């Protein structure tokens, strides 16, 4: 079908098209006038996603996610928020609404669920483009009720958003309170174990006691070393067969004096034997003095050797005592070292329990503060006001749409009637119908009657 054929069809059947257009527009106008007026109230909410958390001071990464705003819209459209609106407006307490619910559902289900479903049908939530503003629109027949519902939705949304943020914090607070109590009990047990161990072993200051016992051990070891040296020296002198070669004997002034006297008397005795003879009284007296000096020298030498033996025996006894004392002191120092190690273990247990308690206690305090906060990142930008003009029905828009639809409908009816009963309206129609070429066209000299009227005057 060419454009010329299409226009010829419309020209021939314009009455049908105009009738369809008139019926469509008239019907739309009548329906628009008969429909009840509806009013739309809008509340604007702003979602702050850039400010850090007021308690922790941290920027929540989840707020910066691309789907965060879509999640907030889903929350507003949720049953939980709708039920919150019902409770805020106390709709479930109205006897009239209860009667309507009984008639509509025959008492099946819950009243609050039925009301929430009704509210959701007239709710329209739209986010602003390239901003963090969300518009909550509610449409109803009563302008005051629409504004009240829109504001109630804004408040219920903030309450639910706050509750969603606080619920994990409350759970964490309960968990960390229990963990804090357990950590405190563990710390007390560790402290009691350390105190009981100190009381059992009589420990006041393990480090000072260890230093004292270590110094005492070192001193005993030094004494033993000295005694062992003296004993070894005494033993070597004691085993020496020649007493006159012992240093103490050789260095004794008394023995040296006796040796000089003996040498002098021996020289005198020799001289007396030569001059006076062996039987001379003077010679015999000299021999007696010499014998006395030798006996005295021998006695003094025996004293020195006896003293060396005594020194050796005393040294051996002292060495034995020091070895026993050293062994006892070593055992005591080892015991103190063991006690110190056990104390260090107990102290480390206390330090570990203390750190765990402080960490858990700090986290518990933070979560407790977070669970008690009443701040949210949702703010009311513009509260809903009572609309002065109805938002529906929009008569002008409906008429424009009806004109467009009526025009399409009229054209469609004209084409359908033409296809049902086809007429020859042009040379092209004749050529298409007969499948023969058109040799010429004879036009009418007299125009059709409908073309004789021009500007309201008969031609």
Secondary structure by P-SEA (a helix, b strand, c coil): ccaaaaaaaaaacaaaaaaaaaaaaaaaaaaaaaccbbbbbbbbbbbbccccccccccccccccccaaaaaaaaaaacaaaaaaaaaaacccccaaaaaaaaaaccccccaaaaaaaaaaaabbbbbcccccbbbbbbbcccaaaaaaaaaaaaaaaaaaaaaaaaaaaaaaaaaaaaaaaaaaaaaaaaaaaaaaaaaaaccccaaaaaaaaaaaaaaaaaaaaaaaaaaaaaaaaaacccccccccccccaaaaaaaaaaaaaaaaaaaaaaccccccaaaaaaaaaaaaaaaaaaaaaaaaaaaaaaaaaaaaaaaaaaaaaaaaaaaaaaaaaaaaaaaaaaaaaaaaaaaaaaaaaaaaaaaaaaaacccccccccccccccccccccaaaaaaaaaaaaaaaaaaaaaaaaaaaccccccaaaaaaaccccccbbbbbccccccccccccccc
